[in-house]
């Protein structure tokens, strides 16, 4: 039996808090007091009243209580581990934690280390469990892992907190939980699945830190969850404002009650008093401005459709709002307000598959996952609904309590018609359209989802539907979307709503419907010849079928304008097919030529890909309205048609016409042609000179024309040409006139085996077009004497691809390209160095450059992508790191006169060098590492140098900044750590990180070296000594950089904490920190001298020193598969512990969690019991 209070205000969880405790230890004492205090505070709390102490399995009611609670408070007492019930609870709680469930451990009269290490009473309890559950060893191990994990979490040790006073600790816990719960006042939804991430995105758009007014429009189609999301956001942020109001369903409220009613409600909610005397809209607007203009308010207007009639009359022009005020508008109308600095839009996306299944299941079964017997049907429903919350809610509610036969029956029905409840809501927007807009919507819903916008717009324009205005209306009302690739998108429910509207035109007789898409209906119509003049569009695809139909079936379809007959054979005369066709799509057209009696005078699109066409007859010459001619993959086509009768043609696709040997000279007459695709026409040897007359041509693709040896001489006449692709052709020279292509943005010659010197293969008199943004000369057989040496003539070039060539160096002029953002040099196996590049560079790919030794990236700072896999000889990247031999004088200056090393002994000390940039591991003598203004050495030592002022055992050390002499300024610090492998027989994860925090001023700073070192002898200690100097910093560093704050704002009394983590199963034995000052002591001066040696001549890269930019690299890591241990629970616990030890401050910023490439190290035993270190780079 579960007891709980009933004062719940949460709409998202059944309970606010779940209490997990050992009844025998705390039920009648601490837990009872805590439960009562939580109830008094109105916190809905689940407390298990049925704990069983004899090992029985945990009950389903308890498991449900955990899942339906927002937080769990785990009260760990001495007897907690003795209860299998409690341990099962804990395992389930931590499983829910992965899904966002909050967990707060409270250590009652027990040390956290006893829980983590299972000592004392916990050790005794597990001795019993191992006997009782000797046949279920995995269960016991799960319990152990759960205790270790919960011990690592940030919790409350009651013995040390508030001097152990239970009453004060109870009050403290209640206050903390109250803050975390974030109470709500609006009921969001019965099952608000998937709201958290969306709400966070909207809140980020509200920009709470800005003092400006902010307006956010939440847009989306009907039923997508706009109102639900707005309520969730309102609940989360309304307390931050002086007044708030949520006006729900504004459009309907205006119809029912009038605008003045809403104005009264607005004033009443914000001012907390009634305003019954406002009945005039103008008076109401004036009062609202007068009463609210001095308040920071938060207002939500739900379901706005008309800015002038609704928004403006309620709130006016919004310029009166007090700074810091926020307004949210939910609407189906995209761009109801013009985007500006103050107005931002958020489009509500569909739920993902997991959330969709959960929402459906909650409404159908009142649980998060369907029973196994319903899983398949539920998944199919989810697939049909495609993430629409309204559809899932309606369908789930409708099917709740029904048997599986009803579910399957409903699924069959959904294949043909939409669900009635969803249809009636979504149809609201459709009913308000005019006749042309309805026709456009139905054409897209039935035929054109996934098609390019300009393609469809041309067809609709040919039909007289005024598509520009119509499409604008449909997109504003979110009935149609245009995707990032400029293709029409439509939610399946909207699509099916449109199709149901067509079905209702004549439910039983397909021949009386305007549009036909359902295969069985079309086959019936063509077989029985029952088509009528009502039919405007028909699509049929019979791939794999041998069926054929007589053309007389089309005789009565006099208004047919849209026809798709993919893989269909017709017999008879083609005169019966409508002469009003605008769209004819006929894949695998079976005839050798287009029939003379097929009238195509109004045709806009002729798409006959994969056809059997061999040629076009002379009779097919009056296609004056044709804009799109697609004949790709017509393998028998020998010659293009005579284009004299195609004056409107805009796009011509002849890709993979492998028998094509001639392009008709008349192609030059196509003054509107914008796109010509001849890719993979392998028999085509030349292009007609008339092609240079195509004044509108923007894209020309001849890639894969392996017999094409040259481009037309007067190619430069194509003044509109933007893209020229000639990859894998036989072209060896470019025409001199190519430099006249003033608008050319992309030139690709990838794989053209250039056989002449560049002075012949690349024009020199006029050069390449200065307009180029992208140039691809990859795998073009370029050597040092062939690569273009003068690139200054390409001031706009952004992308340069030179992969797979044979040069040893790049021309210095490459550093003069001011706009270059991406450079590809993969597989340039002779390349030895990369010169200085412009600061515009964002991406450098130089993978598998086997000879590459140095790169100059001193201008490459900030966010970027660097791929250097397979560059084993790389030893320096100027601006980021440099490896150099470790000189004896440097060791002496760091370590004083210890005499531990001699000049002769240093070269004999070998270490494993792990390069996180190249993902390479090598063995070499000791080396010194410099990264920007950080200088590090790794030495085989077991002690911290004695001059370190603050030292500590373990992985952390703290200090309080001492008083500074007059004129003395903090200039940096030196950090040292001694580390070693914990277990020589187990894998380790080597990812060293230093986290420095000024606790007094809350500054955080992380550093992870890009090069790390490990001793060959795994049991040998290694010391990492690192010196950080800020003296090379310049003024004006942006606020993202913490370095200037450490330097300029460090004050006497500040507490400085250092955490050093070398990685998983690598122990930090001792660490230390030593502050450095201007005009500091002798040791500090020595260190400054050393850094000066490495960094003489500062450069602009110093400006971004030691900030989050240390993790600027973006890698796509290869998944480690060589060691299952890498991903075991121990590693997960280590990750949790690392973050918890920094009091919740991630050591590596979450947005670049994968930026530090680390290494998995493993020991394997060889002969003579010696250990060999294996290193698997990520």
RALINPE-V490412 format. One record per residue. N is the residue number from 1. BURIAL is 1 if it has 9 or more other C-alpha atoms within 8 Angstrom, else 0. Layout:
n:burial
N:BURIAL
N:BURIAL
This chain:
n:burial
1:0
2:1
3:0
4:0
5:1
6:0
7:0
8:1
9:0
10:1
11:1
12:1
13:1
14:1
15:1
16:1
17:1
18:1
19:1
20:1
21:1
22:1
23:0
24:0
25:1
26:1
27:1
28:0
29:0
30:1
31:1
32:1
33:1
34:1
35:1
36:0
37:1
38:1
39:1
40:0
41:0
42:1
43:1
44:1
45:1
46:1
47:1
48:1
49:0
50:0
51:0
52:0
53:0
54:0
55:0
56:0
57:0
58:1
59:0
60:0
61:0
62:1
63:1
64:0
65:1
66:1
67:1
68:1
69:1
70:1
71:1
72:1
73:1
74:1
75:1
76:1
77:1
78:1
79:1
80:1
81:1
82:1
83:1
84:1
85:1
86:1
87:1
88:1
89:1
90:1
91:1
92:1
93:1
94:1
95:0
96:1
97:1
98:0
99:0
100:0
101:1
102:0
103:1
104:1
105:1
106:1
107:1
108:1
109:0
110:1
111:0
112:1
113:1
114:1
115:1
116:1
117:0
118:1
119:1
120:0
121:1
122:1
123:1
124:1
125:1
126:1
127:0
128:0
129:1
130:1
131:0
132:0
133:1
134:0
135:0
136:0
137:1
138:0
139:0
140:1
141:0
142:1
143:1
144:1
145:1
146:1
147:1
148:1
149:1
150:1
151:1
152:1
153:1
154:1
155:1
156:1
157:1
158:1
159:1
160:0
161:1
162:0
163:0
164:1
165:1
166:0
167:0
168:0
169:1
170:1
171:1
172:0
173:0
174:1
175:0
176:0
177:0
178:1
179:0
180:0
181:0
182:0
183:1
184:1
185:0
186:0
187:0
188:1
189:0
190:0
191:1
192:1
193:0
194:0
195:1
196:0
197:0
198:1
199:1
200:1
201:0
202:1
203:1
204:0
205:0
206:1
207:0
208:0
209:0
210:0
211:0
212:0
213:1
214:1
215:1
216:1
217:1
218:1
219:1
220:1
221:1
222:0
223:1
224:1
225:1
226:1
227:1
228:1
229:1
230:1
231:1
232:1
233:1
234:1
235:1
236:1
237:0
238:1
239:0
240:0
241:1
242:1
243:1
244:1
245:1
246:1
247:1
248:1
249:1
250:1
251:1
252:0
253:1
254:1
255:0
256:0
257:1
258:1
259:1
260:1
261:1
262:1
263:1
264:1
265:1
266:1
267:1
268:1
269:1
270:1
271:0
272:0
273:0
274:0
275:1
276:0
277:0
278:1
279:1
280:0
281:1
282:0
283:1
284:1
285:1
286:0
287:0
288:1
289:1
290:0
291:0
292:1
293:1
294:0
295:1
296:1
297:1
298:1
299:1
300:1
301:1
302:1
303:1
304:1
305:1
306:0
307:1
308:0
309:0
310:1
311:1
312:1
313:1
314:1
315:1
316:0
317:0
318:0
319:0
320:0
321:1
322:1
323:0
324:1
325:1
326:1
327:1
328:1
329:1
330:1
331:1
332:1
333:1
334:1
335:0
336:1
337:0
338:0
339:1
340:0
341:0
342:1
343:1
344:1
345:1
346:1
347:0
348:1
349:0
350:1
351:1
352:0
353:1
354:0
355:1
356:1
357:1
358:1
359:1
360:1
361:1
362:1
363:1
364:1
365:1
366:0
367:1
368:1
369:0
370:1
371:0
372:0
373:0
374:1
375:1
376:0
377:1
378:1
379:1
380:1
381:1
382:1
383:1
384:0
385:1
386:1
387:1
388:1
389:1
390:1
391:1
392:1
393:1
394:1
395:1
396:1
397:1
398:0
399:1
400:1
401:0
402:0
403:0
404:1
405:0
406:1
407:1
408:1
409:0
410:0
411:1
412:0
413:0
414:1
415:0
416:0
417:1
418:1
419:0
420:0
421:0
422:1
423:1
424:0
425:1
426:1
427:1
428:0
429:1
430:1
431:0
432:0
433:0
434:0
435:0
436:1
437:1
438:1
439:1
440:1
441:1
442:1
443:1
444:1
445:1
446:1
447:0
448:1
449:1
450:0
451:1
452:1
453:1
454:0
455:1
456:1
457:1
458:1
459:1
460:1
461:1
462:1
463:0
464:0
465:1
466:1
467:1
468:0
469:0
470:1
471:1
472:0
473:1
474:1
475:1
476:1
477:1
478:1
479:1
480:1
481:1
482:1
483:0
484:0
485:0
486:0
487:1
488:1
489:1
490:1
491:0
492:1
493:1
494:1
495:1
496:1
497:1
498:1
499:1
500:1
501:0
502:1
503:1
504:0
505:1
506:1
507:0
508:0
509:0
510:1
511:1
512:1
513:1
514:1
515:1
516:1
517:1
518:0
519:1
520:0
521:1
522:1
523:0
524:1
525:1
526:1
527:0
528:0
529:1
530:0
531:1
532:1
533:1
534:1
535:1
536:1
537:1
538:1
539:1
540:1
541:1
542:1
543:0
544:0
545:0
546:0
547:0
548:0
549:1
550:1
551:1
552:1
553:1
554:1
555:1
556:0
557:1
558:1
559:1
560:1
561:1
562:1
563:1
564:1
565:1
566:1
567:1
568:1
569:1
570:0
571:0
572:0
573:0
574:1
575:0
576:1
577:1
578:1
579:1
580:1
581:1
582:1
583:1
584:1
585:1
586:1
587:1
588:1
589:1
590:0
591:0
592:0
593:1
594:1
595:0
596:0
597:0
598:1
599:1
600:1
601:1
602:1
603:1
604:1
605:1
606:1
607:1
608:1
609:1
610:1
611:1
612:1
613:1
614:1
615:1
616:1
617:1
618:0
619:0
620:1
621:1
622:1
623:1
624:1
625:1
626:1
627:1
628:1
629:1
630:1
631:1
632:1
633:1
634:1
635:1
636:1
637:1
638:1
639:1
640:1
641:0
642:1
643:1
644:1
645:1
646:1
647:1
648:1
649:1
650:1
651:1
652:1
653:1
654:1
655:1
656:1
657:1
658:1
659:1
660:1
661:1
662:1
663:1
664:1
665:1
666:1
667:1
668:1
669:1
670:1
671:1
672:1
673:1
674:1
675:1
676:1
677:1
678:1
679:1
680:1
681:1
682:1
683:1
684:1
685:1
686:1
687:1
688:1
689:1
690:1
691:1
692:1
693:1
694:1
695:1
696:1
697:1
698:1
699:1
700:1
701:1
702:1
703:1
704:1
705:1
706:1
707:1
708:1
709:1
710:1
711:1
712:1
713:1
714:1
715:1
716:1
717:1
718:1
719:1
720:1
721:1
722:1
723:1
724:1
725:1
726:1
727:1
728:1
729:1
730:1
731:1
732:1
733:1
734:1
735:1
736:1
737:1
738:1
739:1
740:1
741:1
742:1
743:1
744:1
745:1
746:1
747:1
748:1
749:1
750:1
751:1
752:1
753:1
754:1
755:0
756:1
757:0
758:1
759:1
760:1
761:1
762:1
763:1
764:0
765:0
766:1
767:1
768:1
769:1
770:1
771:1
772:1
773:1
774:1
775:1
776:1
777:1
778:1
779:1
780:1
781:1
782:1
783:1
784:1
785:0
786:1
787:1
788:0
789:0
790:0
791:1
792:1
793:1
794:1
795:1
796:1
797:1
798:1
799:1
800:1
801:1
802:1
803:1
804:1
805:1
806:1
807:1
808:1
809:1
810:1
811:1
812:1
813:1
814:1
815:1
816:1
817:1
818:1
819:1
820:1
821:1
822:1
823:1
824:1
825:1
826:1
827:1
828:1
829:1
830:1
831:1
832:1
833:1
834:1
835:1
836:1
837:1
838:1
839:0
840:1
841:1
842:1
843:1
844:1
845:1
846:1
847:1
848:1
849:1
850:1
851:1
852:1
853:1
854:1
855:1
856:1
857:1
858:1
859:1
860:1
861:1
862:0
863:0
864:1
865:1
866:1
867:1
868:1
869:1
870:1
871:1
872:1
873:0
874:1
875:0
876:1
877:1
878:1
879:1
880:1
881:1
882:1
883:1
884:0
885:0
886:1
887:0
888:1
889:0
890:1
891:1
892:1
893:1
894:0
895:0
896:0
897:0
898:0
899:0
900:0
901:0
902:0
903:0
904:0
905:0
906:1
907:1
908:0
909:0
910:1
911:1
912:1
913:1
914:1
915:1
916:1
917:1
918:1
919:1
920:1
921:1
922:0
923:0
924:1
925:1
926:1
927:1
928:1
929:1
930:1
931:1
932:1
933:1
934:1
935:1
936:1
937:1
938:1
939:0
940:1
941:0
942:0
943:0
944:1
945:0
946:0
947:0
948:1
949:1
950:1
951:1
952:1
953:0
954:0
955:1
956:1
957:1
958:1
959:0
960:1
961:1
962:0
963:0
964:0
965:0
966:0
967:0
968:1
969:1
970:1
971:1
972:1
973:1
974:1
975:1
976:1
977:1
978:1
979:1
980:1
981:1
982:0
983:0
984:1
985:0
986:0
987:1
988:1
989:1
990:1
991:1
992:1
993:1
994:1
995:1
996:1
997:1
998:1
999:1
1000:0
1001:0
1002:0
1003:1
1004:1
1005:1
1006:1
1007:1
1008:1
1009:0
1010:1
1011:1
1012:1
1013:1
1014:1
1015:1
1016:1
1017:0
1018:1
1019:0
1020:0
1021:1
1022:1
1023:1
1024:1
1025:1
1026:1
1027:1
1028:1
1029:1
1030:1
1031:0
1032:0
1033:1
1034:0
1035:0
1036:0
1037:1
1038:0
1039:0
1040:0
1041:1
1042:1
1043:1
1044:1
1045:1
1046:1
1047:1
1048:0
1049:0
1050:1
1051:0
1052:1
1053:0
1054:1
1055:1
1056:1
1057:1
1058:1
1059:1
1060:1
1061:1
1062:1
1063:1
1064:1
1065:1
1066:1
1067:1
1068:1
1069:1
1070:1
1071:1
1072:1
1073:1
1074:1
1075:1
1076:1
1077:1
1078:0
1079:0
1080:1
1081:0
1082:0
1083:0
1084:1
1085:1
1086:1
1087:1
1088:1
1089:0
1090:1
1091:1
1092:0
1093:0
1094:0
1095:0
1096:0
1097:0
1098:0
1099:0
1100:0
1101:1
1102:1
1103:0
1104:1
1105:1
1106:1
1107:1
1108:1
1109:1
1110:1
1111:1
1112:1
1113:1
1114:1
1115:1
1116:0
1117:0
1118:0
1119:0
1120:0
1121:0
1122:0
1123:0
1124:0
1125:0
1126:1
1127:1
1128:0
1129:0
1130:0
1131:1
1132:1
1133:1
1134:1
1135:0
1136:1
1137:1
1138:1
1139:1
1140:1
1141:0
1142:1
1143:0
1144:0
1145:0
1146:1
1147:1
1148:0
1149:0
1150:0
1151:0
1152:1
1153:0
1154:1
1155:1
1156:1
1157:1
1158:1
1159:1
1160:1
1161:1
1162:1
1163:1
1164:1
1165:0
1166:0
1167:0
1168:0
1169:0
1170:0
1171:1
1172:1
1173:1
1174:0
1175:1
1176:0
1177:1
1178:1
